[in-house]
């Protein structure tokens, strides 16, 4: 264990198609490959993190919906994956109903936090897996699910696509982060911003990268995730890219990103 408690990261951006799920799966796999115990929480109604790790719809008997709405203990929802040391709490279309199901609950924003913290306490007593990292794969919106994830998280990891208007809408995300800090989770921080879908043949990618680094400074990871067909293909085979083709540029980038994340964590703990 890195410490007595796992570090909880919410992988968040309200824009879709920026690489949140790809990052959750492959960063989780890379961290597991270097010996960390990792849990992914699929918190998106599309359930793509579950699919990308080979967990079919029929196998998702107990999901993150059941955990946050029906208070099912987290351990009953944890499923092993094909990746050693990497487990997942699956997600499915029922998550789209969380907002309605919890509408009258004044404690609704704390549901995931409470579930994770309760699990950590039980795991400390023995008999359950003690995780080093928990990655929450968030939906492409600033919904009740994302607020729950931010409330539960120690830090945010923000994938940002190298495309025109990459920073558009990000101010809304940052405002939401500030609201969560003030009212729900005062210790929430941004662990880092990861540039995704970078195309070295396109000058625009460099311009976007420069713009993002000027805006976020040292928060931006040095590692840039390239636009890579193998990253796109891997989920259809139910595998992380690191298992599908560990030598492809996308896999190599996520291995470097995991190293950077660990370096930042080590510096934070020092």
C-alpha positions as a Python dict, from the first residue, in 0.01 Angstrom:
ca = {
    (1, 'X'): (0, 0, 0),
    (2, 'X'): (103, 359, -74),
    (3, 'X'): (-54, 458, 255),
    (4, 'X'): (-335, 360, 487),
    (5, 'X'): (-600, 498, 250),
    (6, 'X'): (-636, 484, -127),
    (7, 'X'): (-605, 800, -331),
    (8, 'X'): (-931, 867, -511),
    (9, 'X'): (-921, 1037, -851),
    (10, 'X'): (-1225, 1150, -1048),
    (11, 'X'): (-1153, 1147, -1422),
    (12, 'X'): (-1370, 1437, -1530),
    (13, 'X'): (-1457, 1669, -1817),
    (14, 'X'): (-1814, 1761, -1910),
    (15, 'X'): (-1726, 1734, -2279),
    (16, 'X'): (-1773, 1393, -2438),
    (17, 'X'): (-1517, 1218, -2654),
    (18, 'X'): (-1210, 1364, -2484),
    (19, 'X'): (-1065, 1036, -2355),
    (20, 'X'): (-1202, 1001, -2001),
    (21, 'X'): (-1279, 631, -2028),
    (22, 'X'): (-967, 554, -2232),
    (23, 'X'): (-763, 730, -1963),
    (24, 'X'): (-940, 554, -1675),
    (25, 'X'): (-887, 210, -1827),
    (26, 'X'): (-530, 252, -1946),
    (27, 'X'): (-398, 458, -1657),
    (28, 'X'): (-555, 203, -1421),
    (29, 'X'): (-390, -80, -1614),
    (30, 'X'): (-52, 94, -1614),
    (31, 'X'): (-70, 156, -1238),
    (32, 'X'): (-166, -208, -1182),
    (33, 'X'): (124, -319, -1403),
    (34, 'X'): (372, -157, -1164),
    (35, 'X'): (222, -331, -862),
    (36, 'X'): (-52, -95, -741),
    (37, 'X'): (-398, -225, -652),
    (38, 'X'): (-649, -25, -851),
    (39, 'X'): (-1029, -1, -853),
    (40, 'X'): (-1218, 170, -1136),
    (41, 'X'): (-1569, 292, -1061),
    (42, 'X'): (-1770, 309, -1385),
    (43, 'X'): (-1998, 604, -1309),
    (44, 'X'): (-2125, 667, -1662),
    (45, 'X'): (-2461, 537, -1787),
    (46, 'X'): (-2293, 436, -2114),
    (47, 'X'): (-2092, 180, -1917),
    (48, 'X'): (-1797, 206, -2155),
    (49, 'X'): (-1530, 146, -1891),
    (50, 'X'): (-1698, -186, -1809),
    (51, 'X'): (-1722, -281, -2177),
    (52, 'X'): (-1361, -177, -2237),
    (53, 'X'): (-1248, -415, -1963),
    (54, 'X'): (-1444, -705, -2107),
    (55, 'X'): (-1738, -701, -1863),
    (56, 'X'): (-2053, -779, -2065),
    (57, 'X'): (-2397, -640, -1985),
    (58, 'X'): (-2515, -976, -1853),
    (59, 'X'): (-2229, -985, -1601),
    (60, 'X'): (-2323, -650, -1444),
    (61, 'X'): (-2553, -785, -1176),
    (62, 'X'): (-2468, -523, -914),
    (63, 'X'): (-2349, -183, -1038),
    (64, 'X'): (-2246, 158, -912),
    (65, 'X'): (-2615, 254, -934),
    (66, 'X'): (-2700, -6, -670),
    (67, 'X'): (-2418, 122, -451),
    (68, 'X'): (-2525, 489, -452),
    (69, 'X'): (-2904, 447, -469),
    (70, 'X'): (-2969, 127, -271),
    (71, 'X'): (-2669, 144, -35),
    (72, 'X'): (-2539, -194, -148),
    (73, 'X'): (-2192, -246, 8),
    (74, 'X'): (-1920, -170, -245),
    (75, 'X'): (-1759, -512, -216),
    (76, 'X'): (-2077, -671, -354),
    (77, 'X'): (-2035, -468, -672),
    (78, 'X'): (-1662, -523, -730),
    (79, 'X'): (-1573, -742, -1029),
    (80, 'X'): (-1228, -874, -1119),
    (81, 'X'): (-1095, -788, -1465),
    (82, 'X'): (-852, -959, -1701),
    (83, 'X'): (-584, -725, -1567),
    (84, 'X'): (-411, -850, -1250),
    (85, 'X'): (-459, -611, -955),
    (86, 'X'): (-727, -412, -1144),
    (87, 'X'): (-1093, -443, -1039),
    (88, 'X'): (-1404, -253, -1143),
    (89, 'X'): (-1743, -150, -1011),
    (90, 'X'): (-1947, -170, -1329),
    (91, 'X'): (-2192, 86, -1465),
    (92, 'X'): (-2496, 67, -1690),
    (93, 'X'): (-2791, 268, -1821),
    (94, 'X'): (-2959, 270, -1478),
    (95, 'X'): (-2714, 544, -1377),
    (96, 'X'): (-2914, 788, -1590),
    (97, 'X'): (-3185, 760, -1323),
    (98, 'X'): (-2968, 851, -1023),
    (99, 'X'): (-3070, 1218, -1025),
    (100, 'X'): (-3439, 1127, -1007),
    (101, 'X'): (-3392, 846, -755),
    (102, 'X'): (-3205, 1074, -512),
    (103, 'X'): (-3399, 1395, -579),
    (104, 'X'): (-3546, 1413, -228),
    (105, 'X'): (-3230, 1301, -45),
    (106, 'X'): (-3053, 1598, 117),
    (107, 'X'): (-2741, 1382, 149),
    (108, 'X'): (-2740, 1280, -220),
    (109, 'X'): (-2407, 1441, -310),
    (110, 'X'): (-2224, 1229, -51),
    (111, 'X'): (-2354, 886, -155),
    (112, 'X'): (-2045, 770, -344),
    (113, 'X'): (-1807, 923, -89),
    (114, 'X'): (-1981, 742, 195),
    (115, 'X'): (-1978, 411, 4),
    (116, 'X'): (-1606, 437, -71),
    (117, 'X'): (-1509, 552, 278),
    (118, 'X'): (-1714, 274, 439),
    (119, 'X'): (-1542, 18, 219),
    (120, 'X'): (-1197, 155, 307),
    (121, 'X'): (-1279, 127, 678),
    (122, 'X'): (-1396, -233, 638),
    (123, 'X'): (-1092, -320, 426),
    (124, 'X'): (-862, -185, 696),
    (125, 'X'): (-1012, -443, 929),
    (126, 'X'): (-899, -724, 701),
    (127, 'X'): (-1067, -959, 458),
    (128, 'X'): (-1119, -710, 176),
    (129, 'X'): (-882, -577, -89),
    (130, 'X'): (-701, -261, 13),
    (131, 'X'): (-662, -42, -295),
    (132, 'X'): (-386, 207, -364),
    (133, 'X'): (-588, 403, -620),
    (134, 'X'): (-955, 440, -703),
    (135, 'X'): (-1038, 598, -1041),
    (136, 'X'): (-1393, 723, -1099),
    (137, 'X'): (-1485, 736, -1469),
    (138, 'X'): (-1733, 1025, -1487),
    (139, 'X'): (-2010, 1096, -1741),
    (140, 'X'): (-1979, 1378, -1998),
    (141, 'X'): (-2185, 1625, -1797),
    (142, 'X'): (-2180, 1820, -1472),
    (143, 'X'): (-2464, 1611, -1330),
    (144, 'X'): (-2543, 1463, -990),
    (145, 'X'): (-2309, 1176, -1079),
    (146, 'X'): (-2016, 1409, -1144),
    (147, 'X'): (-2088, 1608, -827),
    (148, 'X'): (-2090, 1278, -633),
    (149, 'X'): (-1757, 1184, -787),
    (150, 'X'): (-1601, 1522, -708),
    (151, 'X'): (-1729, 1503, -351),
    (152, 'X'): (-1577, 1157, -312),
    (153, 'X'): (-1244, 1237, -479),
    (154, 'X'): (-918, 1357, -333),
    (155, 'X'): (-823, 1502, -670),
    (156, 'X'): (-934, 1542, -1030),
    (157, 'X'): (-765, 1419, -1343),
    (158, 'X'): (-888, 1619, -1644),
    (159, 'X'): (-841, 1479, -1997),
    (160, 'X'): (-841, 1759, -2255),
    (161, 'X'): (-857, 1694, -2628),
    (162, 'X'): (-606, 1870, -2852),
    (163, 'X'): (-866, 2034, -3072),
    (164, 'X'): (-998, 2379, -3152),
    (165, 'X'): (-1190, 2531, -2856),
    (166, 'X'): (-1040, 2274, -2617),
    (167, 'X'): (-1067, 2526, -2333),
    (168, 'X'): (-1427, 2617, -2418),
    (169, 'X'): (-1655, 2505, -2139),
    (170, 'X'): (-1364, 2437, -1907),
    (171, 'X'): (-1443, 2751, -1712),
    (172, 'X'): (-1775, 2590, -1622),
    (173, 'X'): (-1591, 2283, -1493),
    (174, 'X'): (-1360, 2501, -1285),
    (175, 'X'): (-1658, 2690, -1142),
    (176, 'X'): (-1817, 2360, -1046),
    (177, 'X'): (-1493, 2252, -879),
    (178, 'X'): (-1498, 2574, -676),
    (179, 'X'): (-1862, 2519, -575),
    (180, 'X'): (-1778, 2163, -463),
    (181, 'X'): (-1478, 2291, -266),
    (182, 'X'): (-1688, 2554, -88),
    (183, 'X'): (-1983, 2336, -3),
    (184, 'X'): (-1897, 1967, -24),
    (185, 'X'): (-1526, 1883, -40),
    (186, 'X'): (-1287, 2160, 69),
    (187, 'X'): (-976, 1950, 3),
    (188, 'X'): (-1051, 1878, -363),
    (189, 'X'): (-758, 1955, -593),
    (190, 'X'): (-664, 1906, -956),
    (191, 'X'): (-396, 1638, -974),
    (192, 'X'): (-333, 1712, -1338),
    (193, 'X'): (-456, 1787, -1689),
    (194, 'X'): (-371, 1533, -1958),
    (195, 'X'): (-366, 1635, -2324),
    (196, 'X'): (-529, 1365, -2537),
    (197, 'X'): (-571, 1288, -2909),
    (198, 'X'): (-256, 1477, -2997),
    (199, 'X'): (-166, 1468, -3367),
    (200, 'X'): (196, 1567, -3426),
    (201, 'X'): (123, 1619, -3798),
    (202, 'X'): (-127, 1892, -3713),
    (203, 'X'): (2, 2234, -3613),
    (204, 'X'): (-325, 2296, -3431),
    (205, 'X'): (-236, 2029, -3174),
    (206, 'X'): (79, 2220, -3081),
    (207, 'X'): (-114, 2547, -3060),
    (208, 'X'): (-377, 2390, -2833),
    (209, 'X'): (-108, 2230, -2615),
    (210, 'X'): (65, 2567, -2576),
    (211, 'X'): (-266, 2735, -2491),
    (212, 'X'): (-354, 2474, -2229),
    (213, 'X'): (-7, 2491, -2071),
    (214, 'X'): (-29, 2871, -2059),
    (215, 'X'): (-365, 2841, -1881),
    (216, 'X'): (-290, 2556, -1637),
    (217, 'X'): (88, 2581, -1605),
    (218, 'X'): (252, 2297, -1412),
    (219, 'X'): (-82, 2118, -1368),
    (220, 'X'): (-49, 1988, -1725),
    (221, 'X'): (133, 1654, -1744),
    (222, 'X'): (441, 1640, -1963),
    (223, 'X'): (304, 1322, -2118),
    (224, 'X'): (74, 1378, -2414),
    (225, 'X'): (-159, 1100, -2533),
    (226, 'X'): (-139, 1069, -2914),
    (227, 'X'): (-425, 1009, -3152),
    (228, 'X'): (-376, 636, -3202),
    (229, 'X'): (-594, 383, -3381),
    (230, 'X'): (-493, 102, -3143),
    (231, 'X'): (-633, 299, -2848),
    (232, 'X'): (-963, 325, -3039),
    (233, 'X'): (-969, -42, -3138),
    (234, 'X'): (-888, -194, -2799),
    (235, 'X'): (-1232, -144, -2629),
    (236, 'X'): (-1410, -342, -2901),
    (237, 'X'): (-1195, -639, -2796),
    (238, 'X'): (-1275, -582, -2427),
    (239, 'X'): (-913, -507, -2347),
    (240, 'X'): (-707, -209, -2236),
    (241, 'X'): (-469, -92, -2508),
    (242, 'X'): (-182, -203, -2286),
    (243, 'X'): (-297, -564, -2326),
    (244, 'X'): (-420, -527, -2685),
    (245, 'X'): (-91, -378, -2811),
    (246, 'X'): (150, -271, -2540),
    (247, 'X'): (403, -143, -2794),
    (248, 'X'): (168, 103, -2966),
    (249, 'X'): (231, 476, -2906),
    (250, 'X'): (-90, 509, -2703),
    (251, 'X'): (7, 232, -2462),
    (252, 'X'): (356, 371, -2420),
    (253, 'X'): (210, 715, -2346),
    (254, 'X'): (-17, 580, -2071),
    (255, 'X'): (279, 400, -1913),
    (256, 'X'): (462, 734, -1902),
    (257, 'X'): (152, 906, -1765),
    (258, 'X'): (128, 651, -1482),
    (259, 'X'): (491, 723, -1396),
    (260, 'X'): (415, 1097, -1383),
    (261, 'X'): (109, 1043, -1165),
    (262, 'X'): (315, 837, -922),
    (263, 'X'): (590, 1100, -919),
    (264, 'X'): (338, 1370, -833),
    (265, 'X'): (190, 1154, -561),
    (266, 'X'): (534, 1091, -414),
    (267, 'X'): (611, 1464, -417),
    (268, 'X'): (273, 1543, -256),
    (269, 'X'): (335, 1291, 25),
    (270, 'X'): (689, 1411, 91),
}
